[in-house]
Amino acid sequence: MLWGPHGAQVISTTETLIAGASSGSQNSLACEDSSAVFGDAAAWRGLRAGEPEQVEPTTSGDRPMPNATWRINLEGAGIARTSGEKVPTDVFYRETTTGMCVADVIWQTVDVE
């Protein structure tokens, strides 16, 4: 295992998030100060956890992520989707004393050629 126990926890939390978001019950995983947009439950269906990576706590390549410690990509976002559809592609987590919480979610627009 490349990521160690913390990375494994990110993967497990992401699988829980996907299952919850697919049914509209994801809010319990959000950090108290989270700006995450979880969107439509249907957008989460068919997704799976990708590769976790530790991130710089103050910035990412996409936007500022205050206190985010992990990032994971979501796989399957382009499968059976139509052009113009918005899908979640990455999740940022913060480690807390009780586990992981969702700091933010990145959404992208599918471009099928």
C-alpha positions, 0 to 999 in steps of 0.5 A: 500500500503506497499511502499508508494508514492515512491514505487508506482512511482517505479512500475509505472515507471517500467510498462512504462519501460517494455512497452517502452523496449518491443518496443525498446524505453526505452532509455529516462528512462535511467540515463545520466550515466547509464550502463544499457543494455536493450537488445532485445525488445522481452525479455521484452514482458510478464514481469510486475513490481514486488515488489519495495524496497529501497536499500543502495545507494552504494551497492547491493547484486549483484554489486555496484549501485552508487546512486541507491535508488530503486530496483524492480524485474520483474515478469514473466521472466521464463514464456514461456521461454527456457533454456539458454535465458537471461531475465531482472530480476531486475531494479535499479532506481535513484531518480532525480529532474524530477522523476526516471531514470534507473541506471542499469538492471540485466539479468539472464539466464533462467534454465528450468528443 
